Amino acid sequence: MKKTLVLTLLLPLLLPGCVAAWGRSYDIDAESPDMVVLKYDSHFTSAAAMAGVARHECARYGRNARFFAHSHSLWQIETVAYGCTVPEVHP
């Protein structure tokens, strides 16, 4: 009972820790010309904002972002992966 109470009281203080560690509401966990993996704190930003970050990162390589996968942790840290695809050429 005491542990649950202490955790409940400390949880709001611990959540902003990711923002402090990353310096922003998200972190680019992995990046290459073929993909980008983002971790973000869902208390401070949204999936739509992360889609914009993925588009920006893939555009650096002249590619388009395509959603691939999503997962989340118990601490409300979301992980999204986007493939960076070569734009289709239409004659």
N, C-alpha and C positions, 0 to 999 in steps of 0.2 A: 504494500500500500504506500509506504513512504517513498519507494523508488519511483512509483508511478506519479506521485504528486510532484516530486522533484523534477522528473523528466518533463511533466506537463508545464511546470513553471519555467524551466530552462529552454524548452523548445523554441519559443519565439526569439530568444536571444541567440540561439545557435544558427538558425536559418540564414540570417544575413551574412554568415561567415563565408559563403561561396562568393557573394558579391565582393566582399572585402578581399578575398584571395585572388579572384580573377580581375578585380578592378573594374568590372562591368557585370551586367546581368547574365552574360554567357561566356563560354570559352570554346575556342576552336580546338577540339580534341585531336583531330587528325585532318590532314589536307593533302591533296595531290591533284594533278590534272584530271584524274578520273573520279574523285569523290571528295566529300567534305563531311566530317562528323562534328556535330555541335552538342555541347552540354549546356543546359540553361536552367535557371531557377525560375520555375513557373509562378512564383510569387511576384517577380519583378519584370517579366517580359512574357511574350506570347509565342505560340507556334507560328503565327503569321509573321511576326517580326523575324523569327529565325529563318523562315522561308526567304525573306528578303536578304538576310545575311548570306544564305546559301547561294542565292542568285548572284550576289555581288562577288563571292569567292570564286564561283565557277566562271563568271564572266572574265575574270582576270586571265583565264586560259582560253578565252574565246569560246566557251561552252555554255550550255544551258543546264540549270539544276533540275533534277528529277527526283522527287521523293522516293526513298527506298525503304526506310524502317524507322520505328519509334519505340522507345522503351522508357520506363520511369522507375525511380527508386522510392523507397519509403520516405525519403527526406524531400520529396517533391523536386528532385533534380531529374530533368527530362533529357534524354539523349535522342537526337534525330540524325539520320544519315541520309545524304543526298548523293546520287550519282551525278557526275558532270558529263553530259553527253554532247557529242559533236552536233551542231545544228544541222537540221535536214536542209538539203539544197533542193529548191524547187525550180525546175527549168522554165 
